Protein backbone atom coordinates (compact mmCIF):
# COMPACT_ATOMS: atom_id res chain seq x y z
CA UNK A 1 0.00 0.00 0.00
CA UNK A 2 1.26 3.43 -0.91
CA UNK A 3 2.05 5.79 1.94
CA UNK A 4 0.62 9.28 1.55
CA UNK A 5 2.78 12.13 2.79
CA UNK A 6 1.40 15.67 2.85
CA UNK A 7 3.62 18.68 3.10
CA UNK A 8 1.90 21.77 4.35
CA UNK A 9 2.63 25.21 5.67
CA UNK A 10 0.09 27.65 6.99
CA UNK A 11 1.63 30.53 5.11
CA UNK A 12 3.34 30.78 1.75
CA UNK A 13 7.03 31.15 1.09
CA UNK A 14 8.24 28.55 3.55
CA UNK A 15 10.06 26.52 0.90
CA UNK A 16 7.34 23.88 0.82
CA UNK A 17 7.44 23.01 -2.87
CA UNK A 18 11.24 22.80 -2.93
CA UNK A 19 11.25 20.49 0.05
CA UNK A 20 8.44 18.32 -1.37
CA UNK A 21 10.23 17.93 -4.70
CA UNK A 22 13.59 17.14 -3.15
CA UNK A 23 12.14 14.74 -0.57
CA UNK A 24 10.32 12.81 -3.31
CA UNK A 25 13.48 12.53 -5.34
CA UNK A 26 15.36 11.28 -2.29
CA UNK A 27 12.71 8.61 -1.72
CA UNK A 28 12.90 7.59 -5.38
CA UNK A 29 16.69 7.42 -5.13
CA UNK A 30 16.14 4.50 -2.76
CA UNK A 31 14.52 2.62 -5.63
CA UNK A 32 10.96 3.60 -4.68
CA UNK A 33 8.06 4.43 -6.96
CA UNK A 34 7.00 7.94 -6.07
CA UNK A 35 4.46 10.46 -7.29
CA UNK A 36 4.03 14.10 -6.38
CA UNK A 37 0.66 15.73 -6.78
CA UNK A 38 0.32 19.47 -6.80
CA UNK A 39 -2.97 20.26 -5.07
CA UNK A 40 -2.07 23.92 -4.87
CA UNK A 41 -4.75 24.67 -7.44
CA UNK A 42 -4.73 28.41 -6.76
CA UNK A 43 -0.98 28.91 -7.03
CA UNK A 44 0.71 25.91 -8.61
CA UNK A 45 4.45 25.87 -9.00
CA UNK A 46 6.18 22.59 -8.21
CA UNK A 47 6.26 21.56 -11.91
CA UNK A 48 8.92 24.23 -12.51
CA UNK A 49 11.42 22.27 -10.44
CA UNK A 50 11.00 19.34 -12.81
CA UNK A 51 11.37 21.45 -15.93
CA UNK A 52 7.71 21.31 -16.99
CA UNK A 53 6.01 24.35 -18.42
CA UNK A 54 2.60 25.26 -19.81
CA UNK A 55 3.35 23.69 -23.19
CA UNK A 56 4.66 20.41 -21.84
CA UNK A 57 1.63 19.89 -19.59
CA UNK A 58 -1.13 18.88 -21.99
CA UNK A 59 -3.24 17.42 -19.17
CA UNK A 60 -3.29 18.47 -15.54
CA UNK A 61 -5.11 17.73 -12.30
CA UNK A 62 -7.69 20.27 -13.46
CA UNK A 63 -8.55 18.09 -16.47
CA UNK A 64 -9.05 15.11 -14.19
CA UNK A 65 -11.35 17.12 -11.91
CA UNK A 66 -13.32 18.18 -14.99
CA UNK A 67 -13.64 14.58 -16.11
CA UNK A 68 -11.55 15.10 -19.24
CA UNK A 69 -8.98 12.40 -18.46
CA UNK A 70 -8.04 9.77 -15.93
CA UNK A 71 -5.73 10.80 -13.13
CA UNK A 72 -2.93 8.60 -14.51
CA UNK A 73 -3.16 10.43 -17.84
CA UNK A 74 -2.28 13.66 -16.04
CA UNK A 75 0.84 12.05 -14.53
CA UNK A 76 4.22 12.91 -16.08
CA UNK A 77 7.31 10.79 -15.68
CA UNK A 78 9.86 13.31 -14.44
CA UNK A 79 12.41 10.82 -13.11
CA UNK A 80 15.89 12.43 -13.11
CA UNK A 81 18.50 10.27 -14.87
CA UNK A 82 20.49 9.72 -11.68
CA UNK A 83 17.36 8.47 -9.91
CA UNK A 84 16.37 6.21 -12.80
CA UNK A 85 19.83 4.64 -12.56
CA UNK A 86 18.96 3.63 -8.98
CA UNK A 87 15.70 2.01 -10.09
CA UNK A 88 13.45 4.77 -8.80
CA UNK A 89 10.54 6.48 -10.48
CA UNK A 90 9.13 9.98 -10.02
CA UNK A 91 5.75 11.00 -11.44
CA UNK A 92 4.32 14.47 -11.22
CA UNK A 93 0.67 15.43 -11.48
CA UNK A 94 0.75 19.18 -12.03
CA UNK A 95 -2.02 21.75 -11.72
CA UNK A 96 -2.90 23.97 -14.62
CA UNK A 97 -0.93 27.19 -14.82
CA UNK A 98 -3.36 28.74 -17.30
CA UNK A 99 -5.08 31.74 -15.74
CA UNK A 100 -8.46 30.81 -17.26
CA UNK A 101 -8.27 27.27 -15.90
CA UNK A 102 -7.28 28.42 -12.42
CA UNK A 103 -10.18 30.85 -12.56
CA UNK A 104 -12.58 28.14 -13.66
CA UNK A 105 -11.75 25.78 -10.82
CA UNK A 106 -12.01 28.61 -8.30
CA UNK A 107 -15.34 29.69 -9.76
CA UNK A 108 -16.90 26.28 -10.14
CA UNK A 109 -15.26 24.37 -7.31
CA UNK A 110 -14.79 20.65 -7.63
CA UNK A 111 -15.75 17.43 -5.88
CA UNK A 112 -13.49 16.49 -2.97
CA UNK A 113 -14.75 12.93 -3.36
CA UNK A 114 -13.48 12.92 -6.94
CA UNK A 115 -10.07 14.18 -5.82
CA UNK A 116 -9.98 11.50 -3.14
CA UNK A 117 -10.89 8.80 -5.68
CA UNK A 118 -8.18 10.16 -7.95
CA UNK A 119 -5.53 9.97 -5.26
CA UNK A 120 -6.45 6.38 -4.45
CA UNK A 121 -6.50 5.39 -8.13
CA UNK A 122 -3.15 7.05 -8.65
CA UNK A 123 -1.61 4.95 -5.88
CA UNK A 124 -3.02 1.79 -7.46
CA UNK A 125 -2.45 2.48 -11.14
CA UNK A 126 1.12 3.71 -10.76
CA UNK A 127 1.84 1.05 -8.10
CA UNK A 128 3.25 3.76 -5.86
CA UNK A 129 5.28 3.32 -2.72
CA UNK A 130 4.87 6.99 -1.81
CA UNK A 131 2.52 9.77 -2.80
CA UNK A 132 3.68 13.24 -1.85
CA UNK A 133 1.04 15.96 -1.75
CA UNK A 134 2.14 19.56 -2.19
CA UNK A 135 -0.67 21.52 -0.58
CA UNK A 136 -1.89 25.07 -0.75
CA UNK A 137 -1.02 27.22 2.29
CA UNK A 138 -3.75 27.83 4.84
CA UNK A 139 -6.88 25.77 5.22
CA UNK A 140 -9.01 24.88 2.21
CA UNK A 141 -10.74 21.84 0.79
CA UNK A 142 -7.74 20.22 -0.85
CA UNK A 143 -5.57 20.83 2.21
CA UNK A 144 -8.14 19.39 4.60
CA UNK A 145 -8.54 16.36 2.36
CA UNK A 146 -4.81 15.80 2.04
CA UNK A 147 -4.32 16.09 5.80
CA UNK A 148 -7.27 13.74 6.37
CA UNK A 149 -5.93 11.00 4.12
CA UNK A 150 -2.23 11.37 4.93
CA UNK A 151 -0.30 8.68 6.69
CA UNK A 152 2.23 11.32 7.52
CA UNK A 153 2.01 15.10 7.66
CA UNK A 154 4.98 17.45 7.58
CA UNK A 155 4.32 21.06 8.55
CA UNK A 156 6.98 23.53 7.49
CA UNK A 157 7.36 26.78 9.38
CA UNK A 158 9.79 29.63 9.64
CA UNK A 159 10.85 30.87 13.04
CA UNK A 160 8.47 33.81 13.13
CA UNK A 161 5.36 34.63 15.07
CA UNK A 162 2.92 34.45 12.17
CA UNK A 163 4.13 31.00 11.19
CA UNK A 164 3.96 29.88 14.81
CA UNK A 165 0.32 30.90 15.11
CA UNK A 166 -0.57 29.29 11.80
CA UNK A 167 1.21 26.07 12.70
CA UNK A 168 -0.86 25.82 15.88
CA UNK A 169 -4.00 25.97 13.72
CA UNK A 170 -2.79 23.26 11.35
CA UNK A 171 -1.81 21.04 14.27
CA UNK A 172 -5.23 21.45 15.84
CA UNK A 173 -6.88 20.43 12.58
CA UNK A 174 -4.53 17.47 12.05
CA UNK A 175 -5.30 16.31 15.55
CA UNK A 176 -9.04 16.33 14.84
CA UNK A 177 -8.50 14.57 11.55
CA UNK A 178 -6.67 11.75 13.34
CA UNK A 179 -3.59 12.11 11.14
CA UNK A 180 -1.42 9.17 12.20
CA UNK A 181 1.94 10.95 12.17
CA UNK A 182 2.69 14.68 12.27
CA UNK A 183 6.16 16.20 12.23
CA UNK A 184 7.50 19.74 12.02
CA UNK A 185 10.29 21.13 9.89
CA UNK A 186 11.76 24.58 10.56
CA UNK A 187 13.10 26.31 7.47
CA UNK A 188 14.92 29.56 6.76
CA UNK A 189 16.51 29.83 10.19
CA UNK A 190 19.01 32.70 10.33
CA UNK A 191 22.54 31.34 10.37
CA UNK A 192 23.34 33.19 13.61
CA UNK A 193 20.91 30.98 15.55
CA UNK A 194 21.86 27.67 17.11
CA UNK A 195 19.80 25.13 15.16
CA UNK A 196 19.72 22.59 17.96
CA UNK A 197 18.26 25.20 20.31
CA UNK A 198 15.63 26.11 17.70
CA UNK A 199 14.72 22.45 17.33
CA UNK A 200 14.23 22.05 21.07
CA UNK A 201 12.23 25.24 21.46
CA UNK A 202 9.86 24.50 18.60
CA UNK A 203 9.36 20.87 19.64
CA UNK A 204 8.62 22.00 23.18
CA UNK A 205 6.24 24.74 22.07
CA UNK A 206 4.12 22.48 19.85
CA UNK A 207 4.70 19.19 21.65
CA UNK A 208 5.44 17.75 18.22
CA UNK A 209 8.68 16.24 16.89
CA UNK A 210 10.89 18.55 14.82
CA UNK A 211 12.61 16.38 12.21
CA UNK A 212 14.62 19.05 10.42
CA UNK A 213 15.96 22.55 10.95
CA UNK A 214 17.25 24.31 7.82
CA UNK A 215 19.28 27.50 7.72
CA UNK A 216 18.54 30.16 5.13
CA UNK A 217 20.43 29.03 2.04
CA UNK A 218 21.78 31.52 -0.44
CA UNK A 219 22.57 28.75 -2.89
CA UNK A 220 18.93 27.65 -2.75
CA UNK A 221 17.72 31.18 -3.48
CA UNK A 222 20.27 31.55 -6.24
CA UNK A 223 19.13 28.35 -7.89
CA UNK A 224 15.74 30.05 -8.15
CA UNK A 225 13.71 26.82 -8.38
CA UNK A 226 15.31 26.05 -11.72
CA UNK A 227 16.30 22.54 -10.73
CA UNK A 228 16.43 20.07 -7.88
CA UNK A 229 18.79 21.39 -5.27
CA UNK A 230 19.77 18.09 -3.66
CA UNK A 231 20.85 16.67 -7.03
CA UNK A 232 22.87 19.76 -7.90
CA UNK A 233 24.41 20.05 -4.40
CA UNK A 234 24.59 16.51 -3.02
CA UNK A 235 27.00 17.48 -0.24
CA UNK A 236 25.39 20.76 0.83
CA UNK A 237 24.24 20.97 4.49
CA UNK A 238 20.64 21.46 3.22
CA UNK A 239 20.88 18.13 1.42
CA UNK A 240 22.33 16.42 4.48
CA UNK A 241 19.59 17.80 6.73
CA UNK A 242 16.92 16.75 4.22
CA UNK A 243 18.27 13.19 4.28
CA UNK A 244 17.52 13.24 7.99
CA UNK A 245 13.93 14.30 7.22
CA UNK A 246 13.65 11.56 4.60
CA UNK A 247 14.73 8.95 7.13
CA UNK A 248 11.73 9.88 9.28
CA UNK A 249 9.10 9.62 6.59
CA UNK A 250 10.52 7.13 4.10
CA UNK A 251 11.25 3.70 5.49
CA UNK B 1 -22.30 33.40 26.09
CA UNK B 2 -19.51 32.54 28.50
CA UNK B 3 -16.00 31.46 27.54
CA UNK B 4 -16.63 27.74 27.68
CA UNK B 5 -19.82 28.03 25.61
CA UNK B 6 -17.94 30.17 23.18
CA UNK B 7 -15.20 27.57 22.95
CA UNK B 8 -17.81 24.86 22.42
CA UNK B 9 -19.37 26.85 19.61
CA UNK B 10 -15.98 27.28 17.95
CA UNK B 11 -15.19 23.58 18.38
CA UNK B 12 -18.52 22.74 16.77
CA UNK B 13 -17.63 24.99 13.82
CA UNK B 14 -14.30 23.26 13.38
CA UNK B 15 -15.92 19.84 13.70
CA UNK B 16 -18.53 20.59 11.08
CA UNK B 17 -15.79 21.77 8.70
CA UNK B 18 -13.70 18.70 9.34
CA UNK B 19 -16.32 15.95 9.57
CA UNK B 20 -16.78 15.43 5.80
CA UNK B 21 -13.02 15.11 5.33
CA UNK B 22 -12.80 12.71 8.20
CA UNK B 23 -15.54 10.63 6.60
CA UNK B 24 -13.73 10.68 3.26
CA UNK B 25 -10.56 9.40 4.92
CA UNK B 26 -12.33 6.62 6.83
CA UNK B 27 -11.81 2.96 5.98
CA UNK B 28 -15.56 2.77 5.35
CA UNK B 29 -15.20 5.33 2.56
CA UNK B 30 -12.54 3.15 1.03
CA UNK B 31 -14.79 0.12 1.35
CA UNK B 32 -17.69 1.96 -0.34
CA UNK B 33 -15.39 3.25 -3.10
CA UNK B 34 -14.18 -0.30 -3.70
CA UNK B 35 -17.78 -1.55 -3.85
CA UNK B 36 -18.57 1.24 -6.28
CA UNK B 37 -15.65 0.37 -8.53
CA UNK B 38 -16.47 -3.34 -8.30
CA UNK B 39 -20.13 -3.00 -9.32
CA UNK B 40 -19.94 0.02 -11.60
CA UNK B 41 -19.31 -2.24 -14.65
CA UNK B 42 -22.27 -4.51 -13.77
CA UNK B 43 -24.90 -3.89 -16.45
CA UNK B 44 -27.24 -6.77 -15.66
CA UNK B 45 -30.92 -5.98 -15.41
CA UNK B 46 -33.25 -3.57 -17.06
CA UNK B 47 -34.50 -0.09 -16.27
CA UNK B 48 -38.23 0.08 -15.47
CA UNK B 49 -40.01 1.20 -18.63
CA UNK B 50 -43.73 0.94 -17.93
CA UNK B 51 -43.84 4.72 -18.16
CA UNK B 52 -41.58 6.77 -20.45
CA UNK B 53 -40.30 8.98 -17.60
CA UNK B 54 -38.65 6.00 -15.90
CA UNK B 55 -37.21 4.62 -19.15
CA UNK B 56 -35.42 7.94 -19.74
CA UNK B 57 -33.05 7.54 -16.78
CA UNK B 58 -29.32 6.99 -17.40
CA UNK B 59 -28.98 3.28 -16.50
CA UNK B 60 -25.33 3.68 -15.44
CA UNK B 61 -26.10 5.99 -12.51
CA UNK B 62 -24.93 4.50 -9.24
CA UNK B 63 -24.65 5.79 -5.69
CA UNK B 64 -24.27 4.41 -2.19
CA UNK B 65 -25.02 6.32 1.02
CA UNK B 66 -24.36 5.20 4.57
CA UNK B 67 -25.64 7.42 7.38
CA UNK B 68 -25.02 6.53 11.01
CA UNK B 69 -27.42 7.20 13.86
CA UNK B 70 -25.02 9.84 15.14
CA UNK B 71 -25.08 11.66 11.81
CA UNK B 72 -21.89 10.55 10.10
CA UNK B 73 -22.31 10.44 6.33
CA UNK B 74 -20.18 8.26 4.06
CA UNK B 75 -21.14 8.20 0.39
CA UNK B 76 -19.93 7.46 -3.08
CA UNK B 77 -21.14 7.98 -6.65
CA UNK B 78 -24.03 10.01 -8.09
CA UNK B 79 -25.22 10.93 -4.67
CA UNK B 80 -27.20 14.08 -5.61
CA UNK B 81 -28.95 12.56 -8.62
CA UNK B 82 -32.72 12.82 -8.23
CA UNK B 83 -35.01 9.91 -9.04
CA UNK B 84 -38.53 8.86 -8.06
CA UNK B 85 -38.89 7.09 -4.76
CA UNK B 86 -41.60 4.74 -6.08
CA UNK B 87 -42.28 1.81 -3.75
CA UNK B 88 -39.54 2.84 -1.34
CA UNK B 89 -42.15 5.34 -0.11
CA UNK B 90 -44.38 2.54 1.17
CA UNK B 91 -42.90 1.85 4.61
CA UNK B 92 -42.83 5.56 5.43
CA UNK B 93 -46.49 6.10 4.54
CA UNK B 94 -47.29 2.90 6.45
CA UNK B 95 -45.66 4.50 9.50
CA UNK B 96 -47.71 7.66 9.05
CA UNK B 97 -50.99 5.71 8.99
CA UNK B 98 -49.98 3.82 12.13
CA UNK B 99 -49.68 7.19 13.84
CA UNK B 100 -52.94 8.36 12.28
CA UNK B 101 -55.12 5.32 12.89
CA UNK B 102 -53.33 3.15 15.43
CA UNK B 103 -51.96 -0.34 15.07
CA UNK B 104 -55.23 -2.28 15.39
CA UNK B 105 -57.16 -0.32 12.84
CA UNK B 106 -54.36 -0.40 10.26
CA UNK B 107 -54.03 -4.12 10.79
CA UNK B 108 -57.76 -4.57 10.24
CA UNK B 109 -57.38 -3.00 6.78
CA UNK B 110 -53.98 -4.28 5.63
CA UNK B 111 -52.29 -7.52 6.69
CA UNK B 112 -48.64 -8.19 7.45
CA UNK B 113 -48.22 -11.43 5.53
CA UNK B 114 -45.66 -11.79 2.73
CA UNK B 115 -47.32 -12.76 -0.54
CA UNK B 116 -44.58 -14.49 -2.48
CA UNK B 117 -46.26 -12.92 -5.52
CA UNK B 118 -45.23 -10.06 -7.75
CA UNK B 119 -45.56 -6.52 -6.36
CA UNK B 120 -48.47 -5.68 -8.64
CA UNK B 121 -50.43 -8.90 -8.16
CA UNK B 122 -54.19 -8.46 -8.06
CA UNK B 123 -54.68 -10.60 -5.03
CA UNK B 124 -56.25 -10.20 -1.60
CA UNK B 125 -56.31 -12.48 1.40
CA UNK B 126 -59.44 -14.58 0.66
CA UNK B 127 -60.54 -15.07 4.25
CA UNK B 128 -60.20 -11.47 5.43
CA UNK B 129 -60.47 -9.56 2.15
CA UNK B 130 -57.44 -7.52 3.19
CA UNK B 131 -54.43 -6.88 1.00
CA UNK B 132 -51.57 -9.06 2.20
CA UNK B 133 -49.23 -6.33 3.40
CA UNK B 134 -48.44 -2.59 3.00
CA UNK B 135 -45.39 -3.22 0.81
CA UNK B 136 -47.25 -4.62 -2.22
CA UNK B 137 -49.28 -2.28 -4.39
CA UNK B 138 -52.65 -3.41 -3.09
CA UNK B 139 -51.63 -2.84 0.51
CA UNK B 140 -49.91 0.44 -0.22
CA UNK B 141 -52.99 1.79 -2.01
CA UNK B 142 -55.19 0.81 0.92
CA UNK B 143 -52.60 2.39 3.24
CA UNK B 144 -52.69 5.65 1.28
CA UNK B 145 -56.44 5.62 1.88
CA UNK B 146 -55.81 5.72 5.65
CA UNK B 147 -53.79 8.95 5.68
CA UNK B 148 -55.69 11.54 7.68
CA UNK B 149 -56.58 14.97 6.30
CA UNK B 150 -59.67 17.04 5.51
CA UNK B 151 -59.15 16.95 1.78
CA UNK B 152 -56.69 15.49 -0.77
CA UNK B 153 -54.38 18.52 -0.50
CA UNK B 154 -54.24 18.29 3.27
CA UNK B 155 -53.42 14.59 3.00
CA UNK B 156 -50.69 15.20 0.48
CA UNK B 157 -49.26 17.97 2.65
CA UNK B 158 -49.08 15.59 5.58
CA UNK B 159 -47.24 13.02 3.48
CA UNK B 160 -44.79 15.69 2.30
CA UNK B 161 -44.31 16.95 5.85
CA UNK B 162 -43.53 13.39 6.90
CA UNK B 163 -40.93 13.11 4.13
CA UNK B 164 -39.41 16.40 5.25
CA UNK B 165 -39.05 15.09 8.78
CA UNK B 166 -37.32 11.96 7.49
CA UNK B 167 -35.00 13.76 5.03
CA UNK B 168 -34.43 17.11 6.63
CA UNK B 169 -35.35 18.92 3.43
CA UNK B 170 -38.42 19.63 1.31
CA UNK B 171 -39.13 17.07 -1.38
CA UNK B 172 -41.49 17.54 -4.29
CA UNK B 173 -43.71 15.43 -6.52
CA UNK B 174 -42.49 15.15 -10.10
CA UNK B 175 -45.61 16.08 -12.07
CA UNK B 176 -44.68 14.30 -15.30
CA UNK B 177 -44.01 11.02 -13.51
CA UNK B 178 -47.21 11.45 -11.50
CA UNK B 179 -49.25 12.16 -14.63
CA UNK B 180 -47.82 9.11 -16.36
CA UNK B 181 -48.38 6.91 -13.34
CA UNK B 182 -51.96 8.10 -13.13
CA UNK B 183 -52.74 7.68 -16.81
CA UNK B 184 -51.23 4.19 -17.04
CA UNK B 185 -52.21 2.92 -13.59
CA UNK B 186 -55.06 0.67 -14.75
CA UNK B 187 -53.80 -2.31 -12.86
CA UNK B 188 -53.61 -0.30 -9.65
CA UNK B 189 -57.13 0.97 -10.35
CA UNK B 190 -58.30 -2.62 -10.76
CA UNK B 191 -56.72 -3.51 -7.42
CA UNK B 192 -58.51 -0.57 -5.80
CA UNK B 193 -61.84 -1.69 -7.23
CA UNK B 194 -61.31 -5.21 -5.99
CA UNK B 195 -60.64 -3.84 -2.51
CA UNK B 196 -63.76 -1.70 -2.76
CA UNK B 197 -65.69 -4.83 -3.67
CA UNK B 198 -64.50 -6.45 -0.43
CA UNK B 199 -65.38 -3.31 1.52
CA UNK B 200 -61.75 -2.78 2.57
CA UNK B 201 -61.47 0.78 1.30
CA UNK B 202 -63.74 3.79 1.21
CA UNK B 203 -65.75 4.90 -1.80
CA UNK B 204 -63.32 7.65 -2.69
CA UNK B 205 -61.06 5.55 -4.89
CA UNK B 206 -59.77 8.39 -7.02
CA UNK B 207 -58.43 10.40 -4.09
CA UNK B 208 -56.81 7.32 -2.59
CA UNK B 209 -55.16 6.33 -5.88
CA UNK B 210 -54.13 9.91 -6.53
CA UNK B 211 -52.29 10.11 -3.21
CA UNK B 212 -50.66 6.76 -3.92
CA UNK B 213 -49.45 7.86 -7.38
CA UNK B 214 -48.13 11.09 -5.88
CA UNK B 215 -46.26 9.43 -3.01
CA UNK B 216 -44.56 7.19 -5.60
CA UNK B 217 -43.61 10.21 -7.73
CA UNK B 218 -41.73 12.02 -4.98
CA UNK B 219 -38.19 12.90 -6.07
CA UNK B 220 -35.35 11.87 -3.78
CA UNK B 221 -31.62 11.38 -4.09
CA UNK B 222 -29.52 8.57 -2.68
CA UNK B 223 -28.42 10.71 0.26
CA UNK B 224 -32.09 11.20 1.20
CA UNK B 225 -32.60 7.44 1.22
CA UNK B 226 -29.59 7.01 3.51
CA UNK B 227 -30.91 9.67 5.91
CA UNK B 228 -34.44 8.23 5.83
CA UNK B 229 -33.13 4.76 6.62
CA UNK B 230 -30.91 6.20 9.37
CA UNK B 231 -33.97 7.94 10.84
CA UNK B 232 -35.71 4.57 11.14
CA UNK B 233 -32.50 3.07 12.58
CA UNK B 234 -32.41 5.97 15.07
CA UNK B 235 -35.80 5.04 16.49
CA UNK B 236 -37.69 7.52 14.33
CA UNK B 237 -35.57 10.63 14.87
CA UNK B 238 -33.60 12.21 12.04
CA UNK B 239 -29.96 12.00 13.16
CA UNK B 240 -28.98 15.29 11.52
CA UNK B 241 -31.94 17.53 12.40
CA UNK B 242 -33.19 15.62 15.41
CA UNK B 243 -36.73 16.00 14.01
CA UNK B 244 -39.10 13.20 14.95
CA UNK B 245 -40.37 11.50 11.80
CA UNK B 246 -42.15 8.53 13.37
CA UNK B 247 -43.50 7.79 16.84
CA UNK B 248 -40.98 5.35 18.29
CA UNK B 249 -43.69 2.85 19.30
CA UNK B 250 -44.32 2.11 15.59
CA UNK B 251 -40.72 1.54 14.56
CA UNK B 252 -41.05 -2.18 15.17
CA UNK B 253 -44.20 -2.35 13.04
CA UNK B 254 -42.55 -0.64 10.10
CA UNK B 255 -39.27 -2.51 10.33
CA UNK B 256 -40.79 -5.95 10.77
CA UNK B 257 -43.00 -5.49 7.71
CA UNK B 258 -40.00 -4.23 5.73
CA UNK B 259 -38.06 -7.24 6.94
CA UNK B 260 -40.59 -9.80 5.79
CA UNK B 261 -42.15 -8.07 2.76
CA UNK B 262 -39.90 -5.22 1.63
CA UNK B 263 -38.13 -6.76 -1.33
CA UNK B 264 -41.14 -7.97 -3.32
CA UNK B 265 -41.03 -11.70 -3.97
CA UNK B 266 -37.34 -11.80 -3.12
CA UNK B 267 -38.13 -10.94 0.51
CA UNK B 268 -37.54 -14.43 1.89
CA UNK B 269 -34.15 -14.85 0.33
CA UNK B 270 -33.28 -11.25 1.18
CA UNK B 271 -34.07 -11.85 4.85
CA UNK B 272 -31.93 -14.95 4.76
CA UNK B 273 -28.97 -13.49 2.89
CA UNK B 274 -28.92 -9.82 3.94
CA UNK B 275 -31.03 -10.01 7.07
CA UNK B 276 -32.05 -6.36 7.18
CA UNK B 277 -35.37 -4.52 7.00
CA UNK B 278 -35.39 -2.93 3.56
CA UNK B 279 -37.57 -1.59 0.79
CA UNK B 280 -36.87 -1.24 -2.88
CA UNK B 281 -38.49 0.90 -5.54
CA UNK B 282 -38.62 0.51 -9.31
CA UNK B 283 -36.88 3.90 -9.62
CA UNK B 284 -33.74 1.98 -8.61
CA UNK B 285 -33.60 2.96 -4.95
CA UNK B 286 -33.24 0.68 -1.94
CA UNK B 287 -33.47 1.72 1.71
CA UNK B 288 -32.05 -0.70 4.27
CA UNK B 289 -31.94 -0.28 8.02
CA UNK B 290 -29.44 -1.57 10.54
CA UNK B 291 -31.38 -0.81 13.74
CA UNK B 292 -29.63 1.42 16.26
CA UNK B 293 -26.61 1.72 13.97
CA UNK B 294 -27.13 3.14 10.49
CA UNK B 295 -29.20 3.53 7.37
CA UNK B 296 -28.20 2.49 3.87
CA UNK B 297 -29.43 4.07 0.65
CA UNK B 298 -28.45 2.64 -2.72
CA UNK B 299 -29.45 3.93 -6.13
CA UNK B 300 -28.92 2.12 -9.42
CA UNK B 301 -31.74 2.00 -11.97
CA UNK B 302 -31.24 -1.43 -13.56
CA UNK B 303 -33.70 -3.88 -12.01
CA UNK B 304 -33.80 -7.65 -11.77
CA UNK B 305 -36.88 -9.63 -12.81
CA UNK B 306 -38.47 -9.02 -9.40
CA UNK B 307 -38.13 -5.24 -9.62
CA UNK B 308 -35.18 -4.82 -7.24
CA UNK B 309 -32.09 -2.82 -8.18
CA UNK B 310 -29.43 -5.33 -9.28
CA UNK B 311 -26.45 -3.38 -7.97
CA UNK B 312 -28.47 -2.28 -4.94
CA UNK B 313 -29.03 -5.88 -3.87
CA UNK B 314 -25.33 -6.71 -4.41
CA UNK B 315 -24.15 -3.70 -2.41
CA UNK B 316 -26.47 -4.50 0.51
CA UNK B 317 -25.38 -8.14 0.46
CA UNK B 318 -21.72 -7.16 0.61
CA UNK B 319 -22.16 -4.52 3.29
CA UNK B 320 -24.16 -6.93 5.40
CA UNK B 321 -21.76 -9.83 5.09
CA UNK B 322 -18.59 -7.73 5.46
CA UNK B 323 -19.72 -5.88 8.57
CA UNK B 324 -21.95 -8.58 10.02
CA UNK B 325 -25.13 -6.46 9.78
CA UNK B 326 -27.48 -9.47 9.46
CA UNK B 327 -30.10 -9.15 12.21
CA UNK B 328 -29.36 -12.64 13.44
CA UNK B 329 -25.60 -12.48 13.21
CA UNK B 330 -25.43 -12.71 16.99
CA UNK B 331 -21.70 -13.07 17.35
CA UNK B 332 -21.14 -9.67 15.80
CA UNK B 333 -20.92 -6.64 18.07
CA UNK B 334 -20.49 -4.19 15.16
CA UNK B 335 -16.95 -3.41 16.27
CA UNK B 336 -15.74 -3.93 12.72
CA UNK B 337 -18.16 -1.31 11.46
CA UNK B 338 -17.50 1.17 14.27
CA UNK B 339 -13.76 0.97 13.77
CA UNK B 340 -14.24 1.55 10.02
CA UNK B 341 -15.57 5.05 10.72
CA UNK B 342 -12.27 6.52 11.83
CA UNK B 343 -8.70 5.93 10.83
CA UNK B 344 -6.59 4.31 13.46
CA UNK B 345 -3.90 6.57 14.75
CA UNK B 346 -0.56 4.84 14.96
CA UNK B 347 1.65 5.67 17.87
Interface residues (C-beta under 8 A of the other chain):
Chain A: X112 X113 X116 X117 X120 X144 X145 X147 X148 X149 X172 X173 X176 X177 X178 X179 X180 X181
Chain B: X14 X15 X17 X18 X20 X21 X22 X24 X25 X29 X30 X33 X75 X76 X342 X343 X344 X345 X346
